[in-house]
């Protein structure tokens, strides 16, 4: 079994360490998968450092909070490199996160966000003593009015993070970080430690980010066109195909959406959400048998996919098969017993029991 067998990395933002195409190849070589964004199949989330150049602090925090709330391990780029065995840990690292936070008095959320953008030598426990020095410096900058995102951007411009532990750092307002060199203050603007991707790769990542923004803003036709350009540049991107299908569906283009969901499934036969969304689209179009088949495939791929079970129950209820509807509602309640959907499922079971008894009695 290879080192990354079974691991599916979801990339949020673009990588600064090397082009995504090279990362995809290396992860695949080690038995894993690297995909855009986070899906139900994703086992590990990777935060690309290029997000710092694309989003403001509120947008960054929203992205990071969503990733952390998913319950999956969230890796910085350096954490990703270490998972690929391409980067060693610092020598002598033995400090826990909690101990470092307590000794430095840095705000925990700022510490976590800075860690995800590799503002420390370590990306996770254990941390080295130099990380404690850096955390104390960052805590001072935060107390002086700097924002964590400004610190992260300045640190990423500085080159080797470890070298910052020997500098005196100062904040000028919330967005500017300087190092004192003798009597002078200098911006942290050295050569980057790791090379950026080729312009073609950077343009592709920018295009994908623009597509996501258009989709989030409800400009579905524009987003679909941008995702199509992403697919033209990288025909193997199943997530771009899936996102484009969602946008086409939202824009009212059901037939092309179906074809694009099928493309996503062809590219990634285990893409659970694509099977689910395509099943829902077939149900809307009145193609019950096909919808049932696709929803059952989603459940087969992910036996904890409660939404697919609920939709199957509704499909069978509308088809008049109360016994089968009852079975799916019961399976749904094994996964969700408290939500409003759970209450609806419980009522559905009561209704089915009542009518099934009446049929038996007659």
N, C-alpha and C positions, 0 to 999 in steps of 0.2 A: 504493500500500500504506500502511495506517495505521500509527501509531507503535508500537502494541502488537500488531500482527498476528502471530498464532501463539503469543503468550504466554498461558499459563494459570497464574494465580496461585492457590496453595493457601493459605487463611487458617488459621493456627493461633492460636486465641484470638480475642477480639473486638477490634475497632478502637476506639481512644479518639478518633481524629481526627475521624471523622464516621460516621454510621450505615452499616452494611454495604450496605443497599439502595442508598444513593447511590454507594458505591464500585463496586458491581456495575454500575450504570448508566454511570458514567464509564469504567470499564474496557471495557465493551462498546462505548461510543461511539468508543473509540480502537482497536477491533478485537481486543481480548483477551477473556479470561474470568476471572472471580473465583469461586472455589468454596470451600466448607468443606473443611478438611483437605487431605491430600496423597494423590493417586492417581498411577497410572502416567503419566497425561497431564500431570500438573503439571510446569511448566517452572521456576517460581519460587515459593519459599515466603515468605509474609509473616507476621511475628510480631506479633500484636496486643498492644498494651501492657496491655489489660485482664487479661491472664494474671497480671500482678503481683498483682492483687487476689484472684485465685482459687486460686493454687497456692502451696505452700511452696517453699523453695529446692530441695530434692531433686526435687520434681515438675517445677519449672521447668527444672532442669538436664537431666532425662530428656527433656523435650519438645525442648529446644534441641539436645541432643546428637543426638537422632534426626533432627531437621531438617538439621543440619550434615552428618550421616553420609550423607544421601541423595544427596549429590553435586550437588544443585541449588543455584543461587544463593539465599541466604537473606537477606531484606530486613527491616529494621526498618520501623516505620510511616513514619518520615521518608524512608527509602530507597524505600518504596512511593510516597510522595507525589512524590519526585523522578523516579521512573520514569514517573509520570503527568504530569510537567512542572508540578506544582503547588507546588513548593518549590525555591528556589534554593540552590546551595552557598554556603558561607561564602567571602568574598573572601580571596585570598592563601593558599588551601589548597594545600600542596605536599609535605606530610610523609607518608612511607610508614608503614604499620602497624608494620613491624619497627623502624624508627627511633624511632617514638613509644614503643614498648614498652621499647626499650633505654634511652632517655633518662629515662623516668619510673620504670622498674623496677617497673611494675605487672605482676601475674601475667597471662600471656597469656590464659588461659581466662576470668578475671574481666573483662579488657578486652573480649574478644569478646562476652561475655554483656551487659556494660554497653552496648556499641555497639548490640546488637540491641534494647535498650530506650531508645535515644536519649539516653544520658547524656552524649553529646558533641555538638558542633555538627555534625560530620560523621558520617554513618552508615557510611562506608567510605572507603578511600583516594580522593583525598589528604585528609589531616587538616590543620587549621589550627593555628597556634601556641597559640591558646586551648585547643585540645584537649589539647595537651601539658601546659599548666598544670592542667587538670582531671584528667588522668591522674595527675599527681604528687600532687594532693590526694587522689584516690581511693586511690592506693597507700598514702598515709599512714593513711587511715581503715582500710584492710584490715590494715595492720601493727598498728593499734591495737585490732584485734579485731572490727571491723565485718564483716558479710557483704556480698557483692556485691549480693544481692537487697535488703538493707536500704538500701544506697546508691541502687540504682535506684528503689526506691519513694519515698525522700525526694526524689531529684532530680525525679521526675515530679510531685511535689506543689509544687515550687518555682517553676514557671513557666518563664521564659526560662532555658535552660541556660547561655547565655553569661554571664549575670549572676553565676553561682556562681564564676567564675574570679577575681572580685574579693573573695570572702568567705573568711574563715578557718573551715574546717570541722573539726568535732570529733566523735568517736565516744564514746557512752556505752553500753558493752556492745556486743553484736553487732547489735542491732536498732534503735538510736536514733542518728540523725545530727542534729547541731546546727550552726548558724552563730553565730559570735561577733559580736555587735553592741555595741561598746563594752565594758562590763563584764559584759554579760548574754549568755546563750545562748538562742537562739530556734530552734524547730523550722522545718524547711524546709517551710512549709505555706501558700504563697501560692496565688493563684488559678491554675487550670490555664490554660496557654497556648492549648490547643485545646478546643473544646466537645465535650461527650459527646453520645452519641446520645439520641434520645427514649426515655422509659421503655419503650415497647413494644419497641424494638430491643434495649435492654439485657436485658429479660426473655426475649426470644427467644434471645439469646446465652447467658444463664444456663441456659435450658432445654436447649440443645444441649450445653453443658458437663456438665450433670447426666446427660444421656443417655449421653454418652461415658464418664463415671465409672461409671454402672450397667453399661454394656457391658463395660468393663475389669474390673469386679468380678464378672462372671458372672451378674448379675441381668438376664437377657435379656428376660424378659417386661416388667419395669419399663422397661428401655431402649427396647423396641419401642413401648411406650405413650408415652414421652417424645418419641421421634422422630416418632410420629404427630402429636403436638401441634405439633412444629416444622413439619411438613408442612402442617398446617392453617393455621398462621400464614404460611408461605411455601411455597406449592404448587410453586414452581419449583426448589426445592432438591434436586437430583439426589443429592447426597451423603447427605442425610438419608434419602432413599428407599432408597439402597443400604445404609446402616447399619441401617436398620429391617429390611430383607430379611435381612441377616446374622443379626440378633437373632432374627427369627421362625424362621429355619432352625435356629439353635442351640436354640431353645425347642421344636423339634419340629413347628412349624406349616409344613410344606412347601408346601402349596397357596397359602397367603397370601404366603409368601416368594416363590414364583414370580411372583405378580401384582405384588409390590412391586419385584422386580428388573426386570420389564417396565416398570414405571412409571419407574424410574431410567433405563432405556434410552430410553424415549420422551422423557424430559426432556433426556437427553444421549446421542444416538445413538453417540457416540464413547467412551462410558464403558467402557473395556476390561475393568476388573475386574468390572463388572456382567455383561457377556457371558460372562466366564470362570466366575464363580460360578453363574450360571444354567445354563450348560452342565454344570457339575459336579453341580448339583441334578437336572437331567434324567437324567444318567447314573445317579445313585443311584436314581432312580425307574424305571430300566430303559427310558427313552425314548432309545434309542441314536441314532437318526437325528437327532432334535432336538438332542441333546447335541452330536453331531458338528458340526452346522451352527453352533451357538453358539460352540463352541471354535474353529472355523475362522474365524469372524468376529473373535474376539479376536486371533488371529494375523494376520489381514489388517489390523487396526487397528494392531497393534504387532508387527512381524516379529521383535522380540527377546524376545517373551514365552515364555521357555523352559518355564515351568510348563504353559502351554496345549499346547505341543508334546508334552510328556511325557504329559499326560492323553489327548491324541489317540492317541498310540502305544498306551497301555494299552487304550483303547477299541477300537482296531482289533485288538489282540491278542486281547481277550476275544471279539470278533466273528469271529475265525478268519482275518482277512486279514493274514497274516504279512508279505507284501510291503509293504503300506501301513504296518503297524506299524514295520517296519524303516526305512522312509523317514522317519517322524516321529522315531524314536530317533536316526537319523543327524543330522537337523536339530538336535535337542536337543544333541547332543554338540558341534556347532559353536559353541554358546553356553556350554556347561558341560562341561568335560572332567575335572574333579577331584573333584566332590562324590560323596557316597554315591549320589545319584540318577544321576550319570553312570556309576557302576559298574553300577548296575542296567540302565541303557540299553545299555551295552556288552554285558552278558550277554544282554540281549534280542536284540541284533543277532546274536550268536553262535548263539543258539537258532534264530532265524529262518533264518540261513544254512544251518545243519545240516538243518533240516526242508525248506527249499526245494530243497536239493540232492537230498534223498531223493525228493522228489516228482518232480523232473526225471529222476532215474535210473530211476524206476519207470514 
